[in-house]
Amino acid sequence: MARADGRAGGAARGRRPKGQGPDLREAILDAAEALFSRHGFYGVTVRQVATEAGVDTALIHYYFGAKRELFDSVFARRAEILNAARLEALDAYKAAHPGRLEVEGIIEAFIGPLLQLSMTNDEGWKNYFRLVALVNNTPAWGGETMHRFFDPVVHALIDTLKEALPQAEIRDLYWCYQFLTGSMMLTLSETGRIDQLSDGLCRSTDLEAVRGRLYAYCAAGISEVVARRP
């Protein structure tokens, strides 16, 4: 039976969040984010989220509705922060380099905010980036979800690249973004794959080592695709 404060009655289960209202709502989102990032949408139940957050399932339905609405709320919460940070970085780069935009500078403005957030070692952000990588690789509905939450900032990137590379075919720039986002999200997932592959020479958690290399790799690839005009 649910208590008046929304927490589950009986024996304590999961982590019981402090406070009510917005604090409790955030605790539910944090719990859902952690579980979805590890097990995907289909591998998590509302009951598991409730247990992780230390609340009754009825409270989750009250705040968010069905599981898909909860998932969308998790996805939207940090997407809004990311989109604002990347748009601000792109605008700042363009303002600082009028008439002399460079591809690597544009890529840094687009990817840099994500790396900076991950380098704070906030587990919530690391969970979120793993979740986005999962969604980005979900054929059934991943593309539609990415479209709803991230298309405006991606179009801003494409438009800025077109300013720097006026000779580029727009189709090539979309393909280049496809390749860029794969590299970016695999890197931010920190899977440990490169640790094993390199026998410890490289570490997936070493985002400082990633920073310059990823910018250079993406910028060189884009420039080469545009130059070759396949």
C-alpha positions in Angstrom: 0.0 0.0 0.0 1.3 3.4 -0.9 2.0 5.9 1.8 0.7 9.5 1.7 4.2 10.8 0.6 4.1 8.5 -2.4 6.7 6.0 -1.1 6.0 2.3 -1.0 4.8 1.0 2.3 6.2 -2.1 4.1 9.8 -3.2 3.9 12.2 -0.7 2.3 13.2 -1.5 -1.2 15.7 0.3 -3.5 17.0 3.8 -2.6 14.4 6.0 -1.0 14.7 9.6 -2.3 14.4 12.6 -0.1 11.7 15.2 -0.4 8.6 15.3 -2.5 7.4 16.9 -5.7 10.2 17.9 -8.1 12.8 16.0 -6.0 10.8 12.8 -6.1 10.2 13.3 -9.8 13.9 13.7 -10.5 14.7 10.6 -8.4 12.3 8.6 -10.6 14.0 9.9 -13.7 17.4 9.1 -12.4 16.4 5.6 -11.5 14.8 5.0 -14.9 17.8 6.5 -16.7 20.2 4.2 -15.0 18.1 1.1 -15.7 17.2 2.0 -19.3 20.9 2.7 -20.1 21.9 -0.8 -18.9 19.0 -2.9 -20.1 17.2 -0.9 -22.9 13.6 0.0 -23.1 12.2 -3.6 -23.3 14.5 -4.9 -20.6 13.0 -2.6 -17.8 9.7 -2.7 -16.1 7.9 0.2 -14.3 8.0 -1.9 -11.2 11.8 -2.2 -11.4 12.0 1.6 -11.8 9.8 2.0 -8.7 12.0 -0.3 -6.7 15.1 1.5 -7.8 13.6 4.9 -6.9 12.0 3.6 -3.7 8.5 4.7 -4.7 5.2 3.0 -5.4 4.4 2.2 -9.1 1.3 4.3 -8.8 3.4 7.4 -8.3 5.3 6.8 -11.5 2.0 6.4 -13.4 0.8 9.6 -11.8 3.9 11.7 -12.9 4.6 10.1 -16.2 1.8 7.8 -17.4 2.8 4.6 -19.3 6.4 3.3 -19.6 6.9 4.9 -23.0 6.0 8.3 -21.6 8.5 7.7 -18.7 11.2 6.8 -21.2 10.5 9.9 -23.3 10.7 12.1 -20.2 14.1 10.5 -19.4 15.3 11.2 -22.9 14.0 14.7 -23.1 15.4 15.9 -19.8 19.0 16.0 -20.8 18.4 16.4 -24.6 17.2 19.9 -23.9 20.4 20.7 -22.0 22.6 19.2 -24.7 20.8 21.0 -27.5 21.0 24.4 -25.8 24.7 23.9 -25.1 25.6 22.8 -28.6 23.6 25.6 -30.3 25.3 28.1 -28.0 28.8 26.7 -28.8 28.1 26.8 -32.5 26.8 30.4 -32.3 29.9 31.4 -30.3 32.2 29.7 -32.8 30.6 31.5 -35.7 30.6 34.8 -34.0 34.3 34.5 -33.2 35.3 33.4 -36.7 33.2 35.4 -39.2 34.0 34.5 -42.8 36.7 32.0 -41.8 34.9 28.9 -40.4 36.9 25.7 -40.2 35.5 22.2 -40.1 37.4 21.1 -37.1 36.3 24.2 -35.1 32.7 23.4 -36.0 33.1 19.8 -34.9 34.7 20.9 -31.7 31.7 23.2 -31.0 29.3 20.4 -31.7 31.0 17.5 -29.8 32.8 19.5 -27.1 29.8 20.1 -24.8 29.1 16.4 -24.7 32.7 15.5 -23.8 32.8 18.3 -21.2 29.7 16.9 -19.5 31.0 13.4 -19.5 34.3 14.5 -18.1 32.6 15.8 -15.0 32.2 12.1 -14.1 28.5 12.7 -13.3 27.1 9.1 -13.5 23.8 10.5 -14.7 25.4 12.0 -17.9 27.4 8.8 -18.5 24.2 6.8 -18.2 22.4 9.2 -20.6 25.1 8.9 -23.3 24.9 5.1 -23.1 21.2 5.4 -23.4 21.4 7.6 -26.5 23.8 5.2 -28.1 21.3 2.3 -27.5 18.5 4.3 -29.0 20.6 5.4 -32.0 21.1 1.7 -32.8 17.4 0.6 -32.3 16.0 -0.1 -35.8 12.3 -0.2 -34.8 11.9 3.2 -33.3 15.3 4.6 -32.5 15.4 6.8 -35.6 12.1 8.4 -34.8 13.1 9.1 -31.3 16.4 10.7 -32.3 14.4 12.7 -34.9 12.0 14.1 -32.3 14.7 15.2 -29.8 17.8 16.0 -31.8 17.0 17.1 -35.4 17.1 20.9 -34.9 20.6 20.9 -33.5 21.8 18.5 -36.2 20.4 20.7 -38.9 22.2 23.6 -37.3 25.5 21.6 -37.6 24.8 20.8 -41.2 24.0 24.4 -42.0 27.2 25.6 -40.4 29.3 23.0 -42.2 27.7 24.2 -45.5 28.9 27.7 -44.6 32.5 26.4 -44.2 32.3 24.1 -47.2 30.0 25.9 -49.7 31.1 23.5 -52.5 29.8 20.5 -50.5 26.8 18.6 -51.7 24.2 18.6 -48.9 23.8 14.8 -49.3 27.4 14.3 -48.5 27.1 16.3 -45.3 24.2 14.2 -44.1 26.2 11.0 -44.7 29.1 12.6 -42.9 26.9 13.3 -39.9 25.8 9.6 -39.9 29.5 8.6 -39.6 30.2 11.3 -37.0 27.4 10.4 -34.7 28.5 6.7 -34.7 32.0 7.6 -33.7 30.8 10.1 -31.1 28.3 7.9 -29.4 30.6 4.8 -29.3 33.2 7.0 -27.7 30.9 8.4 -25.1 29.6 4.9 -24.2 33.0 4.0 -22.7 32.5 0.3 -23.3 36.1 -0.7 -22.6 36.4 -2.2 -26.0 39.5 -0.2 -26.9 41.1 -1.1 -23.5 41.1 -4.8 -24.5 41.9 -4.2 -28.1 45.0 -2.2 -27.3 46.1 -4.3 -24.3 45.7 -1.3 -22.0 47.5 1.2 -24.2 44.3 3.2 -24.7 41.4 3.5 -22.2 37.8 4.3 -23.1 37.5 6.4 -20.0 40.4 8.7 -21.1 38.2 11.4 -22.7 41.1 13.9 -22.6 42.9 11.6 -25.0 39.8 11.3 -27.1 39.1 15.0 -27.4 41.6 16.2 -30.0 41.8 12.9 -31.9 38.0 12.7 -32.4 37.8 16.3 -33.6 40.6 15.7 -36.1 39.3 12.4 -37.3 35.8 13.7 -37.9 37.0 16.9 -39.6 39.4 15.1 -41.9 36.8 12.6 -42.9 34.3 15.3 -43.7 36.8 17.3 -45.7 37.9 14.3 -47.7 34.4 13.2 -48.5 33.6 16.7 -49.8 36.8 16.9 -51.8 36.2 13.6 -53.5 32.5 14.2 -54.3 31.5 10.6 -54.6 
